[in-house]
Amino acid sequence: MIRFLPAAALAFFASSAHAQTTFRLTSVPAATPANAALYMAGSFNNWNPASTSHVLVRATDGSYQLTLPASVTGTVEFKFTRGSWATVEADAQSADIGNRRYTIGSGPATVDLQVAGWKDLSSGGGSCQSTALQPNVQVLSATFQVPQLNRTRRVWVYLPNDYGTAAAKRYPVLYMHDGQNVFDACTSFSGEWGVDETLSQLQQQGVDATGSIVVAIDNGGSDRLNEYSPWNNPQYGGGQGDQYVDFLVQTLKPYIDQNYRTLTGREFTGIAGSSMGGLISTYAALKYPQVFSKVGVFSPAFWFAEKPLFQYLRQHPANPATRFYFVSGSSESQTMVPLMQAMRDSLAKGGVPAANLSFNAKADGQHAEWFWKREFSAAYQWLLQPAVVTGTRKAQALAFSAYPNPAKNQLTVQLPADVREAKAEVLDMAGRSVLREKVKAGAVLNVSGLAKGTYLLQLTAGSRRGSQVLVKE
C-alpha cells in the first residue's frame, strides 16, 4: 500500500534535506591583521588550512561567515586558520586547543563562534615561542627536494644529547611523518609530540644509553592524503604513497646516512606516524622490508585503503624480524581497533612472531597529538628491543655503517669498536651471492665490478649479523 505525505510534510523534509549551516565568527583577536583571510579547515575538506572554497567572508558588521554546502552532513570537526597550520587558532595564551565539533542539523542554521587567539600571535601581537629543544633540533632544510614528486619539503633532524661530544659514536635512525607536529608547538596544528624532550630525558636517565637520530618530514598540506596512501580513495584522494616512500628510501635516507653518523642497517632503522602516517609507515615496512625493522603505528587510518592494503600484505608478507607497535584509543572509531587487530593477525599469519607485535588499545585514547605524545615513550622503548627471529631466540644485530649509498665504486664500512673483522656478502635481488670479502673497520669495499642496480649487503661477525639495501650507481 502506497502512503502519500501531506504537502506541508514533503516541504519540511525537502527543506531539511537541503538545509545549510552557516558558521559565523563574531569576534577575533585584536592582533588579527586587518587584511587577513580566514579559513575553515576540517574533516569536510581534508583539513586543508587554505582551501579557497572555505574562506570566510567579512560581513558589514565585522563578523566572518562561511556557509557549508548541503552535501556536508553529520558531525564535522574543524578549526579556523589564517591560511596555514602555523597560523591556526589557539587559546588566549596562544596555546593549542582541540578540534571543534558540530553536528549539522542539531542546532540553529547559523552557529556563532569566537576565536580567542592565534598560534603565532600573542594577545600583544608577538610571535609564538618555539618549544623545539635546542640545540638538539635542527631544520635540515626548509626546501628539501622531493624529486619523486617534483616538490620540496621541510625536513627536521633531532640529534641525541651526546652527538656533539661522542665523535666516534653512530646512532639508530627513526623517520617520522607530519614533521610539523613532532618537535615544535609553534608549527603544529593541534599540539606537538615532544619527541625531542622525551628522547633527551630517556638518554639523561640512562633508559636509552644509545640514543637515536629522528628525521621528521613535514606533511604536504593539501597533498597529505595523496602522499600518505599508495592507493586512491574515491572520496578523499591518495595514490602518491609509492613515490613518497621511494623518496624516503632512495633520496632522504642516503642523504642522512652520508651526512650524519648513522647506523645504516635495517636493524637500526625505524619509521613511525599517526593516522595516515600510521598507514604509510606500515606500507613502507612492507614495500622495503630490508630497510625498516621497527614500525610505530599510532591510531592508523587503515580504513582509508583497507582492501588494497590487506591484499598487498598477503602478496608481500612482512620480514619476520620486523617489530610493529600498534596503539590507539579503544573508542576512536568503529573500525579503528578491529582493523588494527586484523593487521596484527595478518602479520602474524604471514610469519611475524607474536613477540614482534605489540597491540595496545587504550580506553582513554583519542585521535589527538596529546595521546600520541603520551604513548610515544613506551612505543619507542619497546621498538628499541631486538627482534625475535624464532620462537625462542632474539636476533644479534651488528651495529655497522656502510656508505655512501648509492655507491659508485667504493663503500666504506664502519664496524663496532669490539669487532675487528666481519664477513661482507652482497646478494642480488634473486638471492645470489655476487661478492664476498672480509672487511675491517674503516675498510673500503670495492663494488666497481657490480652492475648498476639494487642489492642486499650482509655483514656477519660471529653470531651477529646486519643487513642493508645497497644501490649501485
PyMOL commands that set and color helices and strands:
alter all, ss='L'
color gray80, all
select helices_A, chain A and resi 7-17+52-54+85-87+179-181+195-204+221-227+241-259+266-268+276-287+302-315+336-349+354-356+369-384
alter helices_A, ss='H'
color red, helices_A
select strands_A, chain A and resi 22-27+39-42+57-58+64-67+75-81+89-90+100-103+110-114+117-118+137-146+151-158+173-176+213-217+269-274+294-298+323-329+357-362+401-403+410-414+421-427+433-440+443-446+453-461+464-472
alter strands_A, ss='S'
color yellow, strands_A
deselect
rebuild
show_as cartoon
